[in-house]
Amino acid sequence: MNARTRRVAWPSVSTRRAAVLAVVLVAVGTAAACARPAADERAFNGAAKVWRDLRYLGTSPNQRLDVFVPNDQPSPPPVVVYVHGGGWMMLRKENAQLSFAPFLSTGWAVANVEYRRGFEATAPAAVVDVRCAVKWVVRHSAEHGVDASRLVLVGESAGAHLVMMAAFADSTAGFDAACPGPMPAVAGIVNWMGVTDVSDLLAGPNARGWATGWIGVLPGAEARAQLVSPLRWVRAGLPPVLTVHGDRDGTVPYAHATRLHAALASAGVAAELHTLPGGDHGAFGPSAGASAWSAVLRFLAQRSGAGTP
């Protein structure tokens, strides 16, 4: 494994926490359907030890992840596996750096995952990749000094769909041939405006070209869409889920959040739904965005024992 390791410095704890809100207000403007420049490398100056482009599976340059471990932690920190959005077709892990900066600021390690997008491999390739990435992070947790017993999965839009599929789907789905073995235990999942019913996006009023592009046009598209839909896999015993979604989302309909929340509650799964009134896809406004991030950090603190600002 050709790990490229770099140590960078992070401001004091008090300075970091004071700066979290400012970082949050930038991060909440992320929309999975809108590209933006990757964060300047100097954004992490002093922040963490960083390993970049670690291969977790296969030979594709997109089957890679970065690991960020904040400096000066008294014990191994809990770890977020973070997965970017982009309709399974766009964006890269580098686009997510500002989005997960608040986790580093509050003492979390982050594994930032890239996956094969639809132009390289259609569904369920991205699901396979993220499941394998989660297993890789746990296997290499001691090497990077993180506490994999406090593992949470966080994603936005298509990335939220992928982290839910990583935690929800069972061994009968057939996603694990490339990295056999059970999925690790997950303490919690944060679903930022995620797709929960892929079939809903293939036809009718909610049809999206990017969803069709990812599922592909070969025979069996509807069956594939159902297989890779988190709603298909809801059952008792799943990890707790926090869903954050705007009720005016024009990219992933708000009904994806409400249907998931109802299904999880019916199955007896601990679930929270944080609705952002008037919120579009990643466009929440500073006040609503800060409220959402407070809910996220509080949820993860409850599930992992990690601190909040």
SULRAUR-V547204 format. One line per field, one symbol per residue. ss: DSSP state (@ for helix, = for strand, . for the rest). phi: phi as a letter, one per 30 degrees, with the letter a starting at -180 (. if undefined). A space follows every 10 residues. Layout:
ss->???
phi->???
This chain:
ss->...====... ..@@@@@@@@ @@@@@@@... .......... @@@@...=== =====..... ...======= ......==== ===....... ..@@@@@@@@ @@@@@...== ===....... ....@@@@@@ @@@@@@@@@. @@@@.===== ======.@@@ @@@@@@@@.. @@@...@@@. .......=== ==.....@@@ @..@@@..@@ @@@@@..... @@@@@@@..@ @@@....... ======.... ....@@@@@@ @@@@@@.... ======.... .....@@@@@ @@@@@@@@@@ @@@@.....
phi->.cdccbcbcb deeddeddde dddedddddd bddbdbddde eddcdidadb cchddcaicd dccbbccbbd dicdaeddbc ccbdcjiibb ibeddcdddc eededcjcdb ccccbddedc adeceddedd ddddddeddc ddeciccddb cbcbbbhddd edddddcddc dddiccddbd jddddbdabc cdhddcbded ccaidcdbdd dddddjcdej eddddddcce edcdadjdde bcccaddbdc cceeeddddd eddddddidd bbbcdceidc dicciedddd dddddddded dddbiddbd
